């Protein structure tokens, strides 16, 4: 499976993904799920992928091919708004899935993929979009400034409690690692290496990009300090009335 997430905050965007891919219990491998595009000096995009690996790879190939197309044709180079990029990527995703629908259906396989598209075009604010297999999308909002793909349920509670637009980029990145760690603890199909990327608004390039393997000192320290902090917080929870009575 997969767990990818992205956060939209005032300072920019944070992207994070695991790299574990499974096809049954006896076939586990690692593939990147975070891809960046800088088709011109005034724009920058990141795509996170979940679902069919073959669908995602063909889609990415189509997007790269279209960057060489004439300017009158739609591509990541020609769109003027990020939502237009989401519409374009959604159409290409539907086309890839449709091209293989019959043989996949006959073999009992599922060729669907879901994406997160984020980035910025000059003159517009950074934004995030979750693109469904059907090609439609939703965007991150100030009330819910994060989007998730794949095995997201274990990593969502900490995001719901802490994620907000006024976090620093570094705090948002730490929050992403905590969310990934919570998911890895609960689901063995999600695992390292982890990929973490930070985009600072109006820069049009990746500000920071880390790949963290299982033995990464940073990853192990984040995990330990978060675990220790939760145990301490649990120990400070209020006592029941009968517990206080026992001590009188």
Residue pairs with C-beta under 8 A, 6 or more apart in sequence:
1 20
1 22
1 150
1 151
1 187
1 189
1 190
2 17
2 18
2 20
2 21
2 33
2 49
2 50
2 51
2 149
2 150
2 151
2 190
3 17
3 18
3 148
3 149
3 150
3 151
3 152
3 155
3 180
3 183
3 184
3 187
3 190
4 15
4 16
4 17
4 18
4 33
4 34
4 48
4 49
4 50
4 116
4 148
4 149
4 150
5 15
5 16
5 17
5 48
5 116
5 146
5 147
5 148
5 149
5 152
5 155
5 159
5 176
5 179
5 180
6 13
6 14
6 15
6 16
6 46
6 48
6 116
6 118
6 128
6 140
6 146
6 147
7 13
7 14
7 128
7 140
7 145
7 146
7 159
7 163
7 167
7 172
7 175
7 176
8 118
8 126
8 127
8 128
8 140
8 145
8 146
8 165
9 145
9 164
9 165
9 166
9 167
9 168
9 169
9 172
10 165
10 166
11 168
11 169
11 200
11 201
12 126
12 169
12 198
12 199
12 200
12 201
12 203
12 207
13 46
13 118
13 119
13 120
13 126
13 128
13 198
13 199
13 201
14 169
14 172
14 173
14 176
14 196
14 197
14 198
14 199
15 34
15 46
15 48
15 116
15 118
15 176
15 195
15 196
15 197
15 198
15 199
16 34
16 173
16 176
16 177
16 179
16 180
16 194
16 195
16 196
16 197
17 32
17 33
17 34
17 48
17 194
17 195
18 33
18 180
18 183
18 184
18 190
18 191
18 192
18 193
18 194
18 195
19 30
19 31
19 32
19 33
19 191
19 192
19 193
19 194
19 195
20 28
20 29
20 30
20 189
20 190
20 191
20 192
21 28
21 29
21 30
21 31
21 53
22 28
22 29
22 189
30 193
31 53
32 195
33 48
33 49
33 50
33 56
33 195
34 46
34 47
34 48
34 195
34 197
35 46
35 47
35 48
35 49
35 60
36 44
36 45
36 46
36 47
36 197
36 206
37 44
37 45
37 46
37 47
37 63
37 64
37 67
37 76
37 119
38 44
38 45
38 204
38 205
39 45
39 67
39 75
39 76
39 77
40 77
41 204
42 121
42 122
42 204
43 76
43 77
43 119
43 120
43 121
43 122
43 204
44 119
44 120
44 199
44 203
44 204
44 205
44 206
45 76
45 85
45 117
45 118
45 119
46 116
46 117
46 118
46 119
46 197
46 199
46 206
47 60
47 63
47 89
47 115
47 116
47 117
48 115
48 116
48 118
48 149
49 56
49 59
49 60
49 113
49 114
49 115
49 149
50 56
50 113
50 114
50 115
50 149
50 150
51 110
51 112
51 113
51 114
51 133
52 110
52 111
52 112
52 113
54 100
54 111
55 93
55 96
55 97
55 100
55 111
55 112
55 113
56 113
56 115
58 96
59 89
59 92
59 93
59 96
59 113
59 115
62 92
62 95
62 96
63 75
63 76
63 89
63 92
66 73
66 74
66 75
66 76
66 77
66 92
67 75
67 76
67 77
69 75
71 77
71 78
72 78
74 84
74 88
75 88
76 85
76 88
79 85
79 88
79 121
80 121
81 121
81 124
82 117
82 119
82 120
82 121
82 124
82 126
82 127
82 129
83 127
83 129
83 137
83 139
85 117
85 119
85 121
85 129
86 117
86 129
86 131
86 137
86 139
87 137
89 115
89 117
89 131
90 131
90 132
90 134
90 135
90 136
90 137
91 135
93 113
93 115
93 131
93 133
93 135
94 133
94 134
94 135
96 111
96 113
97 111
97 112
97 113
97 133
100 111
101 111
104 110
104 111
112 133
113 133
114 130
114 131
114 132
114 133
114 149
114 150
115 130
115 131
115 149
116 128
116 129
116 130
116 131
116 147
116 149
117 128
117 129
117 131
117 137
118 126
118 127
118 128
118 129
118 199
119 126
119 127
119 199
120 126
120 127
120 199
120 201
120 202
120 204
122 202
122 204
125 201
126 199
126 201
127 139
127 140
128 139
128 140
128 147
129 137
129 138
129 139
129 140
129 147
130 137
130 138
130 139
130 140
130 147
130 149
131 137
138 147
140 146
140 147
142 165
145 163
145 164
145 165
146 159
146 163
148 155
148 156
148 159
150 190
151 183
151 187
151 189
151 190
152 183
154 182
154 183
154 185
154 186
154 187
155 179
155 180
155 182
155 183
156 179
157 182
158 175
158 178
158 179
158 182
159 175
159 179
162 175
163 172
163 175
167 175
169 198
169 200
169 207
170 198
173 196
173 198
173 208
174 222
176 196
177 194
177 196
177 212
177 219
177 222
178 222
178 226
180 190
180 194
181 219
181 222
181 223
181 226
183 190
184 190
184 191
184 192
191 214
192 212
192 213
192 214
192 216
192 219
193 211
193 212
193 213
193 214
194 211
194 212
194 216
194 219
195 209
195 210
195 211
195 212
196 208
196 209
196 210
196 211
196 212
197 206
197 208
197 209
197 210
198 206
198 207
198 208
198 209
199 206
199 207
200 207
210 218
212 218
212 219
213 219
